[in-house]
Amino acid sequence: MFEKYALKWTPVWLAIGWLLIVSVIVLSLVRLGPATPGGQTDKVAHFLAYGTLMFWFAQIYSAARTRLAIAAGLALMGVGLEIAQSFTDYRTFEYADMAANTVGVLGGWLIAPPRIANMLLLIERWR
């Protein structure tokens, strides 16, 4: 089920991936300063953050079932973080953010290997 690409530095890539996840969690829950008016521009950030996470882990795990589990986990993380934000007085709960997160996950999956080259493999071969 956890079929992986033939990466030599899998522990390093996984550690970076988990640091990315922790970063998204922290940035989703900390006070970031005054809210800026301007509508829905943060949806692009949500899309990019979750797309990056999915793309990153899809470069490590190649099995479709594993990728599906990762995608579901990331989408659920996005929902959970939105719910957690509703309990703060400085962040807001938005269904649109959940949608942007989920669309980002799907986008990350769609551009992942084998559709494009595995960047982690290219880095390992370049060294």
The first five atom37 places (N, CA, C, CB, O) and aatype in JSON, in Angstrom:
{
  "aatype": [12, 13, 6, 11, 18, 0, 10, 11, 17, 16, 14, 19, 17, 10, 0, 9, 7, 17, 10, 10, 9, 19, 15, 19, 9, 19, 10, 15, 10, 19, 1, 10, 7, 14, 0, 16, 14, 7, 7, 5, 16, 3, 11, 19, 0, 8, 13, 10, 0, 18, 7, 16, 10, 12, 13, 17, 13, 0, 5, 9, 18, 15, 0, 0, 1, 16, 1, 10, 0, 9, 0, 0, 7, 10, 0, 10, 12, 7, 19, 7, 10, 6, 9, 0, 5, 15, 13, 16, 3, 18, 1, 16, 13, 6, 18, 0, 3, 12, 0, 0, 2, 16, 19, 7, 19, 10, 7, 7, 17, 10, 9, 0, 14, 14, 1, 9, 0, 2, 12, 10, 10, 10, 9, 6, 1, 17, 1],
  "atom_mask": [
    [1, 1, 1, 1, 1],
    [1, 1, 1, 1, 1],
    [1, 1, 1, 1, 1],
    [1, 1, 1, 1, 1],
    [1, 1, 1, 1, 1],
    [1, 1, 1, 1, 1],
    [1, 1, 1, 1, 1],
    [1, 1, 1, 1, 1],
    [1, 1, 1, 1, 1],
    [1, 1, 1, 1, 1],
    [1, 1, 1, 1, 1],
    [1, 1, 1, 1, 1],
    [1, 1, 1, 1, 1],
    [1, 1, 1, 1, 1],
    [1, 1, 1, 1, 1],
    [1, 1, 1, 1, 1],
    [1, 1, 1, 0, 1],
    [1, 1, 1, 1, 1],
    [1, 1, 1, 1, 1],
    [1, 1, 1, 1, 1],
    [1, 1, 1, 1, 1],
    [1, 1, 1, 1, 1],
    [1, 1, 1, 1, 1],
    [1, 1, 1, 1, 1],
    [1, 1, 1, 1, 1],
    [1, 1, 1, 1, 1],
    [1, 1, 1, 1, 1],
    [1, 1, 1, 1, 1],
    [1, 1, 1, 1, 1],
    [1, 1, 1, 1, 1],
    [1, 1, 1, 1, 1],
    [1, 1, 1, 1, 1],
    [1, 1, 1, 0, 1],
    [1, 1, 1, 1, 1],
    [1, 1, 1, 1, 1],
    [1, 1, 1, 1, 1],
    [1, 1, 1, 1, 1],
    [1, 1, 1, 0, 1],
    [1, 1, 1, 0, 1],
    [1, 1, 1, 1, 1],
    [1, 1, 1, 1, 1],
    [1, 1, 1, 1, 1],
    [1, 1, 1, 1, 1],
    [1, 1, 1, 1, 1],
    [1, 1, 1, 1, 1],
    [1, 1, 1, 1, 1],
    [1, 1, 1, 1, 1],
    [1, 1, 1, 1, 1],
    [1, 1, 1, 1, 1],
    [1, 1, 1, 1, 1],
    [1, 1, 1, 0, 1],
    [1, 1, 1, 1, 1],
    [1, 1, 1, 1, 1],
    [1, 1, 1, 1, 1],
    [1, 1, 1, 1, 1],
    [1, 1, 1, 1, 1],
    [1, 1, 1, 1, 1],
    [1, 1, 1, 1, 1],
    [1, 1, 1, 1, 1],
    [1, 1, 1, 1, 1],
    [1, 1, 1, 1, 1],
    [1, 1, 1, 1, 1],
    [1, 1, 1, 1, 1],
    [1, 1, 1, 1, 1],
    [1, 1, 1, 1, 1],
    [1, 1, 1, 1, 1],
    [1, 1, 1, 1, 1],
    [1, 1, 1, 1, 1],
    [1, 1, 1, 1, 1],
    [1, 1, 1, 1, 1],
    [1, 1, 1, 1, 1],
    [1, 1, 1, 1, 1],
    [1, 1, 1, 0, 1],
    [1, 1, 1, 1, 1],
    [1, 1, 1, 1, 1],
    [1, 1, 1, 1, 1],
    [1, 1, 1, 1, 1],
    [1, 1, 1, 0, 1],
    [1, 1, 1, 1, 1],
    [1, 1, 1, 0, 1],
    [1, 1, 1, 1, 1],
    [1, 1, 1, 1, 1],
    [1, 1, 1, 1, 1],
    [1, 1, 1, 1, 1],
    [1, 1, 1, 1, 1],
    [1, 1, 1, 1, 1],
    [1, 1, 1, 1, 1],
    [1, 1, 1, 1, 1],
    [1, 1, 1, 1, 1],
    [1, 1, 1, 1, 1],
    [1, 1, 1, 1, 1],
    [1, 1, 1, 1, 1],
    [1, 1, 1, 1, 1],
    [1, 1, 1, 1, 1],
    [1, 1, 1, 1, 1],
    [1, 1, 1, 1, 1],
    [1, 1, 1, 1, 1],
    [1, 1, 1, 1, 1],
    [1, 1, 1, 1, 1],
    [1, 1, 1, 1, 1],
    [1, 1, 1, 1, 1],
    [1, 1, 1, 1, 1],
    [1, 1, 1, 1, 1],
    [1, 1, 1, 0, 1],
    [1, 1, 1, 1, 1],
    [1, 1, 1, 1, 1],
    [1, 1, 1, 0, 1],
    [1, 1, 1, 0, 1],
    [1, 1, 1, 1, 1],
    [1, 1, 1, 1, 1],
    [1, 1, 1, 1, 1],
    [1, 1, 1, 1, 1],
    [1, 1, 1, 1, 1],
    [1, 1, 1, 1, 1],
    [1, 1, 1, 1, 1],
    [1, 1, 1, 1, 1],
    [1, 1, 1, 1, 1],
    [1, 1, 1, 1, 1],
    [1, 1, 1, 1, 1],
    [1, 1, 1, 1, 1],
    [1, 1, 1, 1, 1],
    [1, 1, 1, 1, 1],
    [1, 1, 1, 1, 1],
    [1, 1, 1, 1, 1],
    [1, 1, 1, 1, 1],
    [1, 1, 1, 1, 1],
    [1, 1, 1, 1, 1]
  ],
  "atom_positions": [
    [[0.82, -1.19, 0.0], [0.0, 0.0, 0.0], [0.86, 1.25, 0.0], [-0.93, 0.0, 1.2], [0.46, 2.25, -0.6]],
    [[2.0, 1.25, 0.64], [2.84, 2.45, 0.72], [3.96, 2.41, -0.3], [3.42, 2.6, 2.12], [5.11, 2.72, 0.02]],
    [[3.62, 2.03, -1.53], [4.62, 1.96, -2.58], [5.23, 3.34, -2.78], [4.01, 1.43, -3.9], [4.53, 4.33, -2.99]],
    [[6.58, 3.38, -2.72], [7.29, 4.65, -2.82], [8.15, 4.66, -4.07], [8.14, 4.9, -1.57], [8.49, 3.63, -4.63]],
    [[8.49, 5.87, -4.47], [9.48, 6.01, -5.51], [10.83, 5.62, -4.93], [9.51, 7.48, -6.08], [11.0, 5.6, -3.71]],
    [[11.78, 5.3, -5.79], [13.11, 4.87, -5.34], [13.95, 6.08, -4.94], [13.83, 4.06, -6.45], [14.9, 6.46, -5.63]],
    [[13.59, 6.67, -3.82], [14.32, 7.83, -3.32], [15.34, 7.39, -2.28], [13.36, 8.86, -2.71], [15.05, 6.55, -1.43]],
    [[16.54, 7.96, -2.37], [17.59, 7.63, -1.39], [17.39, 8.39, -0.09], [18.96, 7.94, -1.97], [17.78, 7.91, 0.97]],
    [[16.81, 9.56, -0.17], [16.7, 10.44, 1.0], [15.27, 10.53, 1.52], [17.22, 11.82, 0.67], [14.85, 11.59, 1.98]],
    [[14.52, 9.44, 1.44], [13.12, 9.44, 1.86], [12.93, 10.04, 3.26], [12.57, 8.04, 1.83], [12.02, 10.84, 3.44]],
    [[13.75, 9.67, 4.26], [13.53, 10.29, 5.58], [13.66, 11.8, 5.57], [14.52, 9.72, 6.58], [12.92, 12.49, 6.28]],
    [[14.57, 12.32, 4.77], [14.74, 13.78, 4.67], [13.51, 14.4, 4.02], [16.02, 14.14, 3.85], [12.98, 15.4, 4.5]],
    [[13.05, 13.81, 2.92], [11.88, 14.34, 2.21], [10.64, 14.27, 3.09], [11.65, 13.56, 0.9], [9.82, 15.19, 3.08]],
    [[10.49, 13.19, 3.84], [9.35, 13.08, 4.75], [9.43, 14.12, 5.86], [9.28, 11.68, 5.36], [8.41, 14.72, 6.23]],
    [[10.62, 14.34, 6.4], [10.78, 15.35, 7.46], [10.41, 16.73, 6.93], [12.23, 15.34, 7.99], [9.74, 17.5, 7.62]],
    [[10.84, 17.05, 5.73], [10.5, 18.34, 5.14], [8.98, 18.43, 4.94], [11.23, 18.54, 3.79], [8.38, 19.47, 5.22]],
    [[8.38, 17.35, 4.47], [6.93, 17.33, 4.28], [6.17, 17.57, 5.57], [0.0, 0.0, 0.0], [5.2, 18.32, 5.61]],
    [[6.62, 16.91, 6.64], [5.96, 17.1, 7.94], [6.2, 18.51, 8.47], [6.47, 16.06, 8.95], [5.33, 19.07, 9.14]],
    [[7.36, 19.08, 8.2], [7.58, 20.48, 8.59], [6.65, 21.43, 7.82], [9.06, 20.88, 8.34], [6.18, 22.43, 8.36]],
    [[6.4, 21.1, 6.57], [5.44, 21.89, 5.79], [4.04, 21.79, 6.4], [5.42, 21.41, 4.32], [3.33, 22.8, 6.5]],
    [[3.65, 20.59, 6.81], [2.34, 20.42, 7.43], [2.26, 21.22, 8.73], [2.06, 18.93, 7.7], [1.28, 21.92, 8.97]],
    [[3.28, 21.11, 9.56], [3.3, 21.87, 10.82], [3.23, 23.37, 10.53], [4.57, 21.54, 11.65], [2.55, 24.1, 11.24]],
    [[3.92, 23.82, 9.51], [3.89, 25.24, 9.14], [2.49, 25.68, 8.76], [4.85, 25.51, 7.98], [2.04, 26.75, 9.18]],
    [[1.79, 24.87, 7.98], [0.42, 25.21, 7.59], [-0.48, 25.26, 8.83], [-0.13, 24.2, 6.56], [-1.3, 26.16, 8.96]],
    [[-0.32, 24.3, 9.72], [-1.13, 24.28, 10.95], [-0.86, 25.54, 11.77], [-0.82, 23.02, 11.78], [-1.8, 26.22, 12.2]],
    [[0.41, 25.85, 12.0], [0.75, 27.02, 12.81], [0.25, 28.3, 12.15], [2.27, 27.1, 13.02], [-0.37, 29.13, 12.82]],
    [[0.5, 28.45, 10.86], [0.07, 29.67, 10.17], [-1.45, 29.79, 10.1], [0.64, 29.71, 8.76], [-1.98, 30.9, 9.97]],
    [[-2.14, 28.67, 10.19], [-3.61, 28.69, 10.18], [-4.19, 29.12, 11.52], [-4.14, 27.33, 9.81], [-5.33, 29.56, 11.58]],
    [[-3.4, 28.99, 12.58], [-3.95, 29.22, 13.92], [-3.37, 30.42, 14.66], [-3.74, 28.02, 14.73], [-3.93, 30.84, 15.67]],
    [[-2.26, 30.96, 14.19], [-1.67, 32.1, 14.9], [-2.31, 33.4, 14.44], [-0.14, 32.15, 14.68], [-2.92, 33.48, 13.37]],
    [[-2.16, 34.42, 15.26], [-2.62, 35.76, 14.91], [-1.6, 36.34, 13.93], [-2.79, 36.69, 16.19], [-0.41, 36.41, 14.22]],
    [[-2.09, 36.76, 12.78], [-1.2, 37.24, 11.73], [-1.17, 38.75, 11.6], [-1.59, 36.64, 10.42], [-0.57, 39.27, 10.66]],
    [[-1.8, 39.46, 12.5], [-1.84, 40.91, 12.39], [-3.21, 41.35, 11.96], [0.0, 0.0, 0.0], [-4.14, 40.55, 11.9]],
    [[-3.34, 42.63, 11.64], [-4.66, 43.14, 11.27], [-5.16, 42.51, 9.98], [-4.62, 44.66, 11.13], [-4.4, 42.29, 9.04]],
    [[-6.44, 42.25, 9.97], [-7.06, 41.7, 8.75], [-7.03, 42.76, 7.66], [-8.52, 41.22, 9.02], [-7.25, 43.95, 7.92]],
    [[-6.76, 42.31, 6.46], [-6.74, 43.25, 5.34], [-7.99, 43.06, 4.51], [-5.46, 43.06, 4.48], [-8.32, 41.94, 4.13]],
    [[-8.7, 44.15, 4.23], [-9.87, 44.01, 3.38], [-9.43, 43.69, 1.97], [-10.73, 45.3, 3.39], [-8.32, 44.04, 1.57]],
    [[-10.25, 43.04, 1.23], [-9.86, 42.74, -0.13], [-10.52, 41.5, -0.67], [0.0, 0.0, 0.0], [-10.21, 41.08, -1.78]],
    [[-11.39, 40.9, 0.09], [-12.17, 39.81, -0.46], [-11.52, 38.46, -0.33], [0.0, 0.0, 0.0], [-11.14, 38.04, 0.76]],
    [[-11.4, 37.8, -1.45], [-11.07, 36.38, -1.46], [-9.64, 36.08, -1.91], [-12.01, 35.66, -2.34], [-9.38, 34.96, -2.37]],
    [[-8.73, 37.03, -1.8], [-7.37, 36.79, -2.27], [-6.65, 35.71, -1.48], [-6.57, 38.07, -2.22], [-5.7, 35.1, -1.98]],
    [[-7.08, 35.47, -0.24], [-6.43, 34.42, 0.55], [-6.73, 33.03, 0.01], [-6.86, 34.51, 1.99], [-6.05, 32.07, 0.38]],
    [[-7.72, 32.9, -0.85], [-8.05, 31.59, -1.4], [-6.91, 31.05, -2.25], [-9.35, 31.66, -2.23], [-6.68, 29.85, -2.31]],
    [[-6.2, 31.94, -2.91], [-5.03, 31.53, -3.7], [-3.97, 30.94, -2.77], [-4.45, 32.74, -4.5], [-3.35, 29.92, -3.1]],
    [[-3.76, 31.56, -1.62], [-2.79, 31.04, -0.65], [-3.22, 29.67, -0.14], [-2.62, 32.02, 0.53], [-2.4, 28.77, 0.01]],
    [[-4.51, 29.51, 0.14], [-5.02, 28.2, 0.58], [-4.77, 27.15, -0.51], [-6.53, 28.29, 0.91], [-4.27, 26.06, -0.23]],
    [[-5.13, 27.5, -1.74], [-4.93, 26.58, -2.87], [-3.46, 26.18, -3.01], [-5.43, 27.22, -4.18], [-3.15, 25.0, -3.15]],
    [[-2.58, 27.17, -2.97], [-1.15, 26.89, -3.14], [-0.57, 26.07, -1.98], [-0.38, 28.19, -3.27], [0.23, 25.17, -2.19]],
    [[-0.98, 26.39, -0.75], [-0.46, 25.67, 0.41], [-0.84, 24.18, 0.35], [-0.98, 26.3, 1.72], [0.01, 23.31, 0.5]],
    [[-2.11, 23.91, 0.12], [-2.56, 22.52, 0.11], [-2.12, 21.8, -1.16], [-4.08, 22.45, 0.25], [-1.88, 20.59, -1.14]],
    [[-2.03, 22.53, -2.27], [-1.5, 21.93, -3.49], [-0.05, 21.53, -3.33], [0.0, 0.0, 0.0], [0.37, 20.47, -3.8]],
    [[0.72, 22.38, -2.66], [2.13, 22.09, -2.4], [2.28, 20.86, -1.52], [2.81, 23.28, -1.75], [3.13, 20.01, -1.78]],
    [[1.46, 20.77, -0.47], [1.53, 19.6, 0.41], [1.24, 18.32, -0.35], [0.54, 19.76, 1.59], [1.98, 17.34, -0.23]],
    [[0.17, 18.32, -1.14], [-0.18, 17.11, -1.89], [0.91, 16.77, -2.9], [-1.53, 17.28, -2.6], [1.31, 15.61, -3.02]],
    [[1.37, 17.77, -3.62], [2.42, 17.55, -4.61], [3.67, 16.99, -3.96], [2.75, 18.85, -5.35], [4.3, 16.08, -4.5]],
    [[4.03, 17.52, -2.8], [5.23, 17.06, -2.1], [5.14, 15.57, -1.77], [5.45, 17.88, -0.82], [6.04, 14.8, -2.1]],
    [[4.05, 15.19, -1.1], [3.92, 13.8, -0.68], [3.68, 12.86, -1.87], [2.79, 13.66, 0.32], [4.04, 11.68, -1.8]],
    [[3.09, 13.36, -2.94], [2.89, 12.53, -4.13], [4.21, 12.25, -4.85], [1.92, 13.2, -5.09], [4.28, 11.34, -5.67]],
    [[5.24, 13.02, -4.56], [6.56, 12.72, -5.11], [7.26, 11.61, -4.32], [7.43, 13.99, -5.12], [8.24, 11.03, -4.78]],
    [[6.76, 11.34, -3.14], [7.35, 10.29, -2.3], [6.58, 8.99, -2.47], [7.35, 10.72, -0.82], [7.18, 7.92, -2.6]],
    [[5.26, 9.07, -2.46], [4.41, 7.88, -2.54], [3.74, 7.81, -3.91], [3.34, 7.9, -1.43], [3.11, 8.76, -4.36]],
    [[3.9, 6.66, -4.56], [3.38, 6.51, -5.92], [2.06, 5.75, -5.99], [4.39, 5.83, -6.76], [1.35, 5.9, -6.98]],
    [[1.72, 4.96, -4.99], [0.51, 4.14, -5.05], [-0.73, 5.01, -4.96], [0.51, 3.11, -3.92], [-0.81, 5.92, -4.13]],
    [[-1.7, 4.74, -5.82], [-2.92, 5.53, -5.87], [-3.67, 5.49, -4.54], [-3.83, 5.04, -6.99], [-4.21, 6.51, -4.1]],
    [[-3.72, 4.35, -3.89], [-4.43, 4.24, -2.6], [-3.76, 5.09, -1.53], [-4.49, 2.78, -2.13], [-4.43, 5.72, -0.72]],
    [[-2.45, 5.11, -1.54], [-1.73, 5.94, -0.58], [-1.98, 7.41, -0.85], [-0.22, 5.64, -0.62], [-2.2, 8.2, 0.07]],
    [[-1.95, 7.78, -2.12], [-2.22, 9.17, -2.48], [-3.64, 9.57, -2.11], [-1.99, 9.39, -3.98], [-3.88, 10.7, -1.68]],
    [[-4.57, 8.65, -2.28], [-5.95, 8.95, -1.89], [-6.03, 9.18, -0.38], [-6.88, 7.8, -2.31], [-6.73, 10.1, 0.06]],
    [[-5.34, 8.37, 0.39], [-5.34, 8.55, 1.85], [-4.7, 9.89, 2.23], [-4.58, 7.39, 2.53], [-5.19, 10.59, 3.12]],
    [[-3.62, 10.25, 1.56], [-2.96, 11.54, 1.82], [-3.9, 12.68, 1.46], [-1.63, 11.66, 1.03], [-4.04, 13.64, 2.22]],
    [[-4.55, 12.58, 0.3], [-5.47, 13.63, -0.14], [-6.62, 13.78, 0.86], [-6.01, 13.31, -1.54], [-6.98, 14.9, 1.22]],
    [[-7.18, 12.68, 1.29], [-8.28, 12.73, 2.26], [-7.8, 13.35, 3.57], [-8.86, 11.32, 2.51], [-8.5, 14.16, 4.18]],
    [[-6.62, 12.95, 4.01], [-6.07, 13.48, 5.25], [-5.83, 14.97, 5.17], [0.0, 0.0, 0.0], [-6.12, 15.7, 6.12]],
    [[-5.3, 15.44, 4.06], [-5.06, 16.87, 3.9], [-6.36, 17.66, 3.82], [-4.22, 17.13, 2.64], [-6.48, 18.74, 4.41]],
    [[-7.35, 17.12, 3.1], [-8.65, 17.8, 3.03], [-9.29, 17.87, 4.41], [-9.59, 17.07, 2.03], [-9.84, 18.91, 4.79]],
    [[-9.22, 16.79, 5.16], [-9.76, 16.78, 6.52], [-9.0, 17.72, 7.43], [-9.74, 15.37, 7.09], [-9.58, 18.36, 8.31]],
    [[-7.69, 17.82, 7.23], [-6.9, 18.77, 8.01], [-7.39, 20.19, 7.74], [-5.39, 18.64, 7.66], [-7.52, 20.99, 8.67]],
    [[-7.66, 20.5, 6.49], [-8.16, 21.83, 6.14], [-9.5, 22.12, 6.8], [0.0, 0.0, 0.0], [-9.73, 23.23, 7.28]],
    [[-10.38, 21.14, 6.82], [-11.68, 21.31, 7.47], [-11.47, 21.5, 8.97], [-12.6, 20.09, 7.19], [-12.06, 22.39, 9.59]],
    [[-10.63, 20.65, 9.55], [-10.38, 20.74, 10.99], [-9.77, 22.08, 11.39], [0.0, 0.0, 0.0], [-10.12, 22.63, 12.43]],
    [[-8.88, 22.59, 10.57], [-8.27, 23.88, 10.89], [-9.28, 25.03, 10.77], [-7.08, 24.15, 9.97], [-9.23, 25.98, 11.55]],
    [[-10.18, 24.93, 9.82], [-11.23, 25.95, 9.72], [-12.12, 25.92, 10.96], [-12.07, 25.75, 8.45], [-12.51, 26.96, 11.49]],
    [[-12.45, 24.72, 11.42], [-13.25, 24.6, 12.63], [-12.48, 25.17, 13.82], [-13.64, 23.12, 12.89], [-13.05, 25.89, 14.64]],
    [[-11.2, 24.85, 13.91], [-10.37, 25.37, 15.01], [-10.32, 26.89, 14.96], [-8.95, 24.79, 14.94], [-10.33, 27.54, 16.01]],
    [[-10.26, 27.47, 13.76], [-10.23, 28.92, 13.64], [-11.51, 29.56, 14.16], [-10.0, 29.31, 12.19], [-11.49, 30.69, 14.64]],
    [[-12.62, 28.84, 14.07], [-13.88, 29.4, 14.55], [-13.89, 29.6, 16.06], [-15.04, 28.5, 14.14], [-14.72, 30.35, 16.58]],
    [[-12.99, 28.94, 16.76], [-12.9, 29.08, 18.21], [-11.98, 30.21, 18.65], [-12.43, 27.78, 18.81], [-11.81, 30.45, 19.84]],
    [[-11.39, 30.9, 17.69], [-10.54, 32.04, 18.03], [-11.32, 33.33, 17.79], [-9.22, 32.03, 17.18], [-12.33, 33.33, 17.09]],
    [[-10.85, 34.4, 18.39], [-11.51, 35.69, 18.14], [-10.76, 36.5, 17.08], [-11.6, 36.49, 19.44], [-11.11, 37.65, 16.82]],
    [[-9.74, 35.9, 16.48], [-8.94, 36.63, 15.5], [-8.86, 35.94, 14.15], [-7.55, 36.83, 16.03], [-8.24, 36.48, 13.23]],
    [[-9.45, 34.78, 14.0], [-9.52, 34.07, 12.71], [-10.97, 33.77, 12.4], [-8.66, 32.76, 12.73], [-11.81, 33.77, 13.3]],
    [[-11.27, 33.49, 11.14], [-12.66, 33.24, 10.76], [-12.81, 31.87, 10.11], [-13.16, 34.32, 9.8], [-11.9, 31.35, 9.47]],
    [[-13.97, 31.3, 10.31], [-14.38, 30.04, 9.69], [-14.99, 30.38, 8.34], [-15.39, 29.24, 10.59], [-15.9, 31.2, 8.25]],
    [[-14.49, 29.74, 7.27], [-15.04, 29.99, 5.93], [-15.11, 28.69, 5.14], [-14.19, 31.03, 5.18], [-14.13, 27.96, 5.01]],
    [[-16.3, 28.43, 4.61], [-16.46, 27.27, 3.73], [-15.62, 27.43, 2.48], [-17.93, 27.07, 3.36], [-15.1, 26.45, 1.94]],
    [[-15.48, 28.67, 2.01], [-14.68, 28.91, 0.8], [-13.22, 28.52, 1.02], [-14.77, 30.39, 0.39], [-12.56, 28.06, 0.08]],
    [[-12.72, 28.7, 2.23], [-11.35, 28.26, 2.53], [-11.23, 26.74, 2.44], [-10.91, 28.74, 3.92], [-10.25, 26.21, 1.92]],
    [[-12.24, 26.05, 2.96], [-12.25, 24.58, 2.88], [-12.24, 24.14, 1.41], [-13.5, 24.0, 3.6], [-11.51, 23.22, 1.03]],
    [[-13.03, 24.81, 0.6], [-13.08, 24.48, -0.83], [-11.74, 24.74, -1.5], [-14.19, 25.28, -1.53], [-11.27, 23.93, -2.29]],
    [[-11.12, 25.89, -1.18], [-9.82, 26.22, -1.77], [-8.76, 25.2, -1.35], [-9.38, 27.64, -1.35], [-7.92, 24.81, -2.16]],
    [[-8.81, 24.77, -0.1], [-7.87, 23.74, 0.37], [-8.04, 22.45, -0.42], [-8.08, 23.47, 1.88], [-7.07, 21.86, -0.89]],
    [[-9.28, 22.02, -0.56], [-9.57, 20.76, -1.24], [-9.22, 20.82, -2.72], [-11.04, 20.38, -1.07], [-8.67, 19.88, -3.27]],
    [[-9.55, 21.93, -3.36], [-9.19, 22.1, -4.77], [-7.67, 22.12, -4.92], [-9.81, 23.41, -5.35], [-7.13, 21.61, -5.9]],
    [[-6.98, 22.72, -3.95], [-5.52, 22.71, -3.96], [-4.96, 21.3, -3.87], [0.0, 0.0, 0.0], [-4.02, 20.95, -4.57]],
    [[-5.54, 20.48, -3.0], [-5.12, 19.08, -2.88], [-5.3, 18.37, -4.22], [-5.94, 18.35, -1.77], [-4.4, 17.67, -4.68]],
    [[-6.45, 18.56, -4.84], [-6.69, 17.92, -6.15], [-5.71, 18.43, -7.2], [-8.13, 18.18, -6.61], [-5.2, 17.65, -8.01]],
    [[-5.44, 19.72, -7.18], [-4.48, 20.28, -8.13], [-3.09, 19.72, -7.93], [0.0, 0.0, 0.0], [-2.39, 19.4, -8.89]],
    [[-2.68, 19.59, -6.66], [-1.37, 19.0, -6.37], [-1.27, 17.58, -6.86], [0.0, 0.0, 0.0], [-0.22, 17.16, -7.38]],
    [[-2.35, 16.82, -6.71], [-2.37, 15.43, -7.19], [-2.29, 15.41, -8.72], [-3.65, 14.7, -6.7], [-1.56, 14.61, -9.3]],
    [[-3.04, 16.29, -9.36], [-3.09, 16.28, -10.82], [-1.76, 16.61, -11.48], [-4.13, 17.25, -11.3], [-1.46, 16.1, -12.56]],
    [[-0.95, 17.46, -10.84], [0.33, 17.8, -11.47], [1.47, 16.91, -10.99], [0.66, 19.25, -11.19], [2.61, 17.05, -11.44]],
    [[1.18, 16.0, -10.08], [2.22, 15.15, -9.49], [2.72, 14.11, -10.5], [1.7, 14.44, -8.23], [2.06, 13.82, -11.5]],
    [[3.91, 13.55, -10.21], [4.41, 12.46, -11.05], [3.36, 11.35, -11.15], [5.74, 11.91, -10.48], [2.67, 11.08, -10.17]],
    [[3.23, 10.73, -12.28], [4.12, 10.73, -13.43], [3.8, 11.79, -14.48], [4.09, 9.4, -14.08], [4.43, 11.81, -15.54]],
    [[2.83, 12.69, -14.22], [2.48, 13.69, -15.22], [3.62, 14.67, -15.47], [1.25, 14.44, -14.8], [3.81, 15.13, -16.59]],
    [[4.35, 14.99, -14.43], [5.58, 15.77, -14.6], [6.7, 15.0, -13.91], [5.43, 17.23, -14.01], [6.46, 14.03, -13.2]],
    [[7.9, 15.44, -14.14], [9.05, 14.75, -13.54], [9.0, 14.85, -12.02], [10.38, 15.35, -14.08], [8.52, 15.84, -11.47]],
    [[9.5, 13.83, -11.37], [9.59, 13.82, -9.91], [10.77, 14.71, -9.52], [9.76, 12.36, -9.36], [11.93, 14.35, -9.73]],
    [[10.47, 15.86, -8.95], [11.5, 16.84, -8.61], [12.48, 16.3, -7.57], [10.86, 18.12, -8.1], [13.67, 16.59, -7.62]],
    [[11.98, 15.51, -6.63], [12.87, 14.96, -5.61], [13.87, 13.98, -6.21], [12.05, 14.27, -4.51], [15.04, 13.97, -5.82]],
    [[13.41, 13.17, -7.15], [14.34, 12.27, -7.85], [15.38, 13.06, -8.64], [13.57, 11.33, -8.79], [16.55, 12.69, -8.67]],
    [[14.94, 14.14, -9.28], [15.87, 14.97, -10.05], [16.91, 15.61, -9.13], [15.11, 16.06, -10.83], [18.09, 15.69, -9.49]],
    [[16.5, 16.05, -7.96], [17.45, 16.63, -7.0], [18.46, 15.58, -6.57], [16.71, 17.21, -5.77], [19.66, 15.86, -6.5]],
    [[17.98, 14.39, -6.27], [18.9, 13.32, -5.83], [19.88, 12.94, -6.92], [18.11, 12.09, -5.4], [21.04, 12.65, -6.63]],
    [[19.45, 12.92, -8.16], [20.33, 12.54, -9.28], [21.3, 13.66, -9.61], [19.5, 12.19, -10.52], [22.41, 13.4, -10.08]],
    [[20.92, 14.9, -9.37], [21.75, 16.05, -9.7], [22.97, 16.11, -8.8], [20.95, 17.33, -9.58], [24.04, 16.54, -9.24]],
    [[22.82, 15.71, -7.58], [23.9, 15.8, -6.59], [25.06, 14.93, -6.95], [23.4, 15.44, -5.23], [26.05, 14.89, -6.21]]
  ]
}
